[in-house]
Amino acid sequence: MAVISITGALFTHSDQTVIELSSALGYKVLTDEKIMEETALNQGVSLDNIQKVLDSKQIPFNDFTHEKEKIIAGLKKTMAEHVLQGDVIFHGILGHLIPRWATHVLRVLVVTDKETRILNGTSLSGKSEKEITQAVNLADKQAILWVNGLTGKKAWDDSLYDIVAPSDKLSVSDTVALISEHHATLASMSEEFVKKEARDFVLAAQVEVALSTTGGGLKVYANNGEIVVTIDKNVLLLSKFKQKITDLAKKVDGVTSVETKIGKNYYKSDSTYSFEFETPLHVLLVDDEKEFVQTLSQRLQIRQINSNVVYSGEDALETVNRDGAEVMVLDLKMPGIDGFQVLREIKKTKPEIEVIILTGHGTEKDKETCMELGAFAYLQKPADIDLLAETMKKAYEKINRNKELSGGDAGENKSSK
């Protein structure tokens, strides 16, 4: 029932190694693509979104939908079910989803320096050095972002692997022999122990699926039905959050107890902010100054206000139509569709969205125009972050009052007409 996970850098001999190792051991091979396809089919998630997660790309409004966390948990569940069956070789970077406490998994890296891999690529494919270099850089970037996001370490950090096989020094047959030698040690583990670890992984993955609705930053360990959840992120109302994840985990079949712990990334801010919202607030930041708006998003997140970011008026309107929003923070001076046009369109088609103007180039006349068009507030850059957060809070309070006056949310209003 042993399991082997092989991560191979592009233009090494990892592909051929996997083929020959599978033939020698009689193990089935699961590539990243197969795991993604199976997860999309069984978990009811978009294959395009799975690819975005694997590429470490942003999913719109993920702070509210938690689509990324649901996908990662779904991928783990798929892999855990195959680990339980055993006799499998995982080939790709998804193998890093298998927890380190699953000791019956042999983790292998096949790699060499970038220059050698570029030479290999050009000789094997007949493509130009420029094309191969771009391909290598792209593959390395994907691996680096993915592995760092999961482990906090570099993709080729040898501490993540049991075996590091340099493809410029070891032939395919040598690498297969090296892996087979170590595999023999794993194969000698008691079947009862291996099954126990595999069952624990399955249960931990199932719990992660249940907890994915609360977002990321949770690490799950399972041991014979006993679950330990480490909260490795900053949260408000910790006791309530602990109770929430405990209640969710206990609903999973096979869970006998739940313990919560605090991880090293949990912290309490030195400052106390009063910007808690009873329900998630959909904030959209619209500004063509990318560095400014990304920094603004990070500063708001410290104050427990999550946001999505777009860089043009066109993208703002498209995002609102596709994903919705409750509060928009909008710059006025942008190429293409400027802030005035966005404000007019929003108030015409989705008047329930509260728009806060945040500009560095506005005049008193601009302010007057924006307020006449229905802006909730007009603020000048550089923004006082606490003033902006307080303004968002007031906008949210207005949204809630309007919902109460109208008898509920928009969906309820529509159904009652």
N, C-alpha and C positions, 0 to 999 in steps of 0.2 A: 504493500500500500504506500510505498514511498512516493514522494513528490519532488520534482526537480524544476526550478525556475531559472531560466537562462535569459539574461539581458545581454544583447549584442549590439555594439556600436555599428553604425552603417559602414559597409565595405570591409567587414572582417569576415571570417569564415563561420560565423555563428549559424547561418542558415543550413549549411552542409553538416555542421556539427550536430544540429538538432535532428536532421534526417538520419544520419548514421547512428546516433544514440538511440533514437526511437526504434530503429531496425534491430539494434543489438539487444535492447531491453524489452522490446515488445510493448512499449508505452505509447499511448495516444498523445498527439501533439495539439495543444490549444494555443493559437496565436492571439494577439491582441484583437485582431479583426473578428475572429470567431467569438471571443468573449463579448465584444461589443454588440455583435449581431444577436447573440443569444439573450443578452440583457435587454436589448431593445424589444425583442419579441416577448419575453416573459415578464418584464417589469412595466411594460407599457410606456416607455420613454422614447423620445426622438433620437434616432441614430445621429442626426446632425448635432444635437445638443451633447450627446456623448462624445462626439469628436471634438467639440468645443472644449469640453472639460479636459479631455486628454491633451489638447493643445494649450491648456491653461488660458483660454480666452474667456472674456467676460460674457456672462449670460444676463440679459437685461432684467433688472429688478430682482436679482437673485437674493438680495437681502430680505425680500418679502416672500418669494416663491420657494426659496431653498432648493431650487432645481439641481444645482451642483451637488449639494450634499445628498440628495435623493439618488442621483446618478452614481456617485461614488459608493454609496451603501448598496445600491443594486448590483454594481460590478463585483463588490466583495461577496455578495450573496451568491452570485453566479459561480465565482471562483471557489467559494467554500463548498458548494455542492459537488464540484469536481474533485476537490481535495478529499472529500469524504469517500468518493468512489476509489480514489487512489490510482496508482500506476499512470501518472500523467506528467507530461513535460509542458510547462508554460513557457512560451517564447515571446518575449517583449518586455515592455516597461510596466505592464499591469501587474507583473509578479510582485512588485513592491507593495501591493495592497495586502499581501499575506502578512499577518502580524509576526513580529519577531519571536513571540512566545510559542509559535508553531515550530518546534525544534526538529520535527521529522522532515522538514523541507530543506533540500539542498539548494543553495543560492549560488549561481555562477555568473561571472562577468567575462565576456569575450571582448577584448578591446586592444587597441594599439594607438600610437600617436596619430594625430590628424593628418600629418604630411603623408604617412604611409597609407592611410585609408584613401586619401585623394589619389595617390598613385594607383592603388588597387582599383579604384572606381574608373579611372580613365582607361586603364588597360582592359578591364572587364566589359565596359559598356560602349567604348568607342566615342563617348561624348567628350566635349571640351573640358579642360581643367576648370574653367570658370563655372560651367554647369555643375560639375561634380563638387566643386568647393561650396557652391550654394546649397546643394543637396545635403552635404555633410553638415554644414552649419545649421541648416533647418532641423535636421534630425537631432543634432546635439542640443539645440535650443529646446526642443520638445522634451527631451530626456532630462535636461538640467532643470527646467521649470517644474516638471512633474515630480521628479524625485525630491527636489528641494521642498516643494509644497507638502509632500507627504512625510518626509523625514527630517527636513532642516539641514540635509547634507548634500554634497555634490554628487552628481550622477555616477561618477566613477570612483567614489570613495570606497576604498577596499574594506572598510569596516562593515559595509552593508552586505558583503559577500563571503561565502565560505571558500570559494575558489576564484582566483583571478587568472584567466588564461590569456597571455599575450599572444595575439594571433600572428605577430611577426616572428615569434620565436618557437611557437608550437604549431605543428601541422594539425590538420583535422583529426587524423588518427591518434596523434599524441593527446589532443584535448579530450577526445572521446575516452581514451584509456584513463586519463586523469579523473574525469568525472565518474567513470564506472568504478574506479577504485574506491572513491569516497562514497559512492552509492552503495557499495557492498556493506559499508559500516551502517548506513541508514537501514538497509534491508534487514540487518540483524536485530533492530529494535523490536520489542514485543508487539505483537499485533494489537493487543489490548490497549497498550499505551498510545500507539499511533491512532487507533480509532477514537480514543478519548480526546486527543488533541484535535482531531478533525471535527468531532461533534461539538467541541467547544468553539471552534472557529465558525461553524455553521450557526450556532446559537448567538455568538457575538455579532455576526453579520445581520442576523434577523433583528436583533435589538437595535443595531445601527440604522436599519431601515425604519424602524419605529420611531427612533429619535431624530431622524433626518428632518422632520418638520420643525425642529427647534433651531436649525442652523448647524454650522460647523463648530469646531473647537471641543468636541467630545471624543474621548478615547475609551473604548469598551474592551474589557477583559472578561472572559468567561472561564469558569472552573466548575464542572459538574453541576450546572444549573445556577451557581452563584455568580452574580454579575457585579463587576466593579466599574463604575463610570467615573472617569477623571474629567473634571471641568477645566479645560485648558484655555479658557477665554474669559474676558471680563464680562460679567453680567450684573444687571441690576436685580435687586430683590432676590438675593441668593437663596434664601430659605424656600421661597415660593418656586424658584427655578429647580431646586433640588427635588421638591415634591413633585413637580411636573414630570421630570425625567424618570423619577421613580415609578410614578403611576403608569407612564407609557411603557416602561420596560417590563413591569409586572404583567402587562397584558399579553406578552409574548409567551406562547406555549413552551414549557420547559424551564422557565425562569422560576427559581425557588426563593431567591433573595436578591436584593439590590442594595449596594453600598455606593455612596458618592464620595469622591475625593476632590481636592483642589490641586490643579496642576501648576507648573511654574509660570505659565503665561497668564494665570489669573492675577489680577491686581485691582486695587481700589485706588481711584484717582485721589490726589491730595486735595482737589477742589470738589465741592459738592454742587451739582447742577440740579435744577428743578425742572428739567425738560423731559420728564417721563411722559410717555403717551400710553393710554390704556390699550390701544390697538396700534398695529404698525402704521406708520405714516408714509405714504408714497410721495417722496420728494424727487423732483427732477431738476437738476442744475443745467442751465443752458448758457454756454459762454464759449467763444472761439479761442480764448486764451487758455490753452490746454493746461499749462503748468499751474496757473492760478486756480482754475476750477477743480483740478485734481487735489491740490493742497486744501482747498476749501472743503471738499468732500471728506478728506481725512480729519480735518479739524472738527467737523460736525459729527463724525463718527465717534470721536472721543466723548462727545456730549450725548451719545446714544441716539443720534439722529442719522439714520442710514439714507443714502441717496444714490440715484443713478445719474450718470453724466453723459451729456451729448454736446457736440461742438458746433452746431449750426442750427439755424431756424428750421431748415428743412427736416433735419433729424429729430428736432423737438416735436414737430407736428406729426411725423410718422410714428414716433415712439408713443406719444399720447394716444393716437388712434389705435395702435396695436396693443399697448400694455396698460394704458390709463395712467392717471396721476391724481394726486389730491392737491399738492402744493408745488408750484413751479417758481424757481428763482431764475430770473431772466435778464440777460444783458441786452442793451439796446443796440449798440453799434456792432453789427456783424456782417460779413460778406453775404451776398445772396439775400435771403429773406431776413430782414432785420427784426429787432425786438418789437417794434411797433406793429409790424405785420403779424407776427406771432401772437401778440396780445389781442389784436382785433379778431383773428381767426379763433383763438381759444374761447374768447368771450362770446363769440357768435355760435360756435358749435358745442362747446362744453363749459357753459358759464359756471358750473359748480366748482371748477378748479380755481383755486386762489393763486394769483400771480403776484409775486414780490419782485419788483424791479430792482436790480443791483447793477449800477453802471458807474463808470469813471469819467464819462464824457457828457453827461446830461446837463441840461439847463433848467431854469425855473419853468420855461415854456414846455420843455419835454415832460417835466413832472406834472404840470397841469394837464397836458394831453393824456398821459398815462392814467392819471386818476379818473379823468373823464371817460376813458375807455374801459374802466372797471378794475384797474390794478388794486390789489389789497394794500400795498405799501410801496414806497419809493425810497430806496436807500442808495447812498453813495459809496463807491470804493475810495480808499481801502475800507473793507467792511469791519465793523466791530462785531466779532464773532458771537458774543453773548447777546448783542442787540438783534442780530440776525436770527439766532436761535429763539429768542423771546418772541420775535415777530412771527416766526413759524408756529410757535405754540399758540399765539393769538389767532392765527389763520385757521389752525386746526380746531380751536374752540368754536370759531364761527361755522366751520364745516359741520361740527357736531350739533350745534344749535339748529342749523338749517335742516339737518336730518331729522331731529326731534320734531321740529315744526311741521315737516312734511310727512311725518308718520313712519319714518324708517329710511332704509337705504334706497338707492335708485331702482334696484331690482324689485323691491317690494312695491314702490310707487307704480312701476310699470305694470305689475301683475294685478294691481287693484283697479286700473282704469278700464 
